[in-house]
Amino acid sequence: MRKTQRGFLLTEAVIVITFISIVLFYLFWQFNNVFSVYEKSFHFNSVDGLYRTSEIKTFLLKTNFSELIQQLHEENIYIEFSDCSFSNATPFCEDLMAKLEVENAYFIYENMTSFINYVEHRQDYGELINYLDYIDYDRNYLGYRLIIEFSDGQFTSIVFL
Amino acid sequence: MNNRGFSVVELIVAFSLATIMIFVVSELTIFLRAEYNKINIRSEMVLKQAIILDKIAHDFNNKQVASVNTCGDNCFEIDFYEHDMKVLMIDEEEDIFRYGNYATEIKEEMIFGTIVIESEAYGSVAGNKIDSFLKIRIPISHEYDSDKNFDVLAIYQYNSSSYPISF
């Protein structure tokens, strides 16, 4: 009986260690969440990225927008046009894409459901899946959306009203 | 006798726990402080980048550029067809960036590189309203966040036959 009243028990020590570990882990996890959200704000829809995307949108609207829509209807889910294969102003388009440091350019429907399904079932789209998860879209809107991935890892998108 | 004070084992356990706690908490504090500083710097730089870009893009979207001329080191005069002229420059003596009426201080840790203005013309492209573009790049970085650049990249797309630019 006297022996059980002496100092710490192993059980007490384990409980304290577990409690402290949980508190520290929870703190770290919470702060990490805050930082990762903040990090996303620098990589997803940044001001600089939106500006560059709007320049691509301007180019498309002033040149090949109808061709792009027609091609999207034929391809059904999306068009990747960073190589400017659709454009009749190819050298200009290619240079513009290079100057704006575009890695991938996707032209899709505003209702992105089929595009998201397509991307989710493939391994080679990397961070794009996280970006699609990050943005909101209107399932009922019949417009189009431009998603641009830049060479520095940024993603931005603009809707065509 | 058995109930008095701490045994050696108890002390070792207590000190070990305290050491681990101090180590983990200090690591966490150092990490949080570094992240906080990094985020502060990035916010400030992104804000500066956005304001400069907004000023230039506003003119490029609403006016037609007529000519671009140099006016010294890191200094360009941009003339618009709308009878307006803006000076884009980095005043290295006063550590100030200027574009038109806008001026912002370049703090000690901020690094503003050499402004690069390039023009690319592709001649007339059938059916297209634009065939050329002007590119302005202002390299901006921060001493304490060297893994990210905050360059301002502005593009002006135009039709060279309607609004030619002398460069």
Chai-1 contact restraints between the chains, C-beta under 6 A:
chainA,res_idxA,chainB,res_idxB,connection_type,confidence,min_distance_angstrom,max_distance_angstrom,comment,restraint_id
A,R6,B,N2,contact,1.0,0.0,6.0,A-B,restraint_1
A,G7,B,S7,contact,1.0,0.0,6.0,A-B,restraint_2
A,G7,B,E10,contact,1.0,0.0,6.0,A-B,restraint_3
A,F8,B,E10,contact,1.0,0.0,6.0,A-B,restraint_4
A,A13,B,V13,contact,1.0,0.0,6.0,A-B,restraint_5
A,L24,B,V24,contact,1.0,0.0,6.0,A-B,restraint_6
A,F31,B,L32,contact,1.0,0.0,6.0,A-B,restraint_7
A,F35,B,E35,contact,1.0,0.0,6.0,A-B,restraint_8
A,Y38,B,I39,contact,1.0,0.0,6.0,A-B,restraint_9
A,V47,B,A50,contact,1.0,0.0,6.0,A-B,restraint_10
A,Y51,B,L53,contact,1.0,0.0,6.0,A-B,restraint_11
A,Y51,B,A57,contact,1.0,0.0,6.0,A-B,restraint_12
A,E55,B,I155,contact,1.0,0.0,6.0,A-B,restraint_13
A,K62,B,K129,contact,1.0,0.0,6.0,A-B,restraint_14
A,K62,B,I130,contact,1.0,0.0,6.0,A-B,restraint_15
A,T63,B,N128,contact,1.0,0.0,6.0,A-B,restraint_16
A,A89,B,V125,contact,1.0,0.0,6.0,A-B,restraint_17
A,A89,B,N128,contact,1.0,0.0,6.0,A-B,restraint_18
A,P91,B,Y122,contact,1.0,0.0,6.0,A-B,restraint_19
A,F92,B,Y122,contact,1.0,0.0,6.0,A-B,restraint_20
A,D95,B,E120,contact,1.0,0.0,6.0,A-B,restraint_21
A,K99,B,K135,contact,1.0,0.0,6.0,A-B,restraint_22
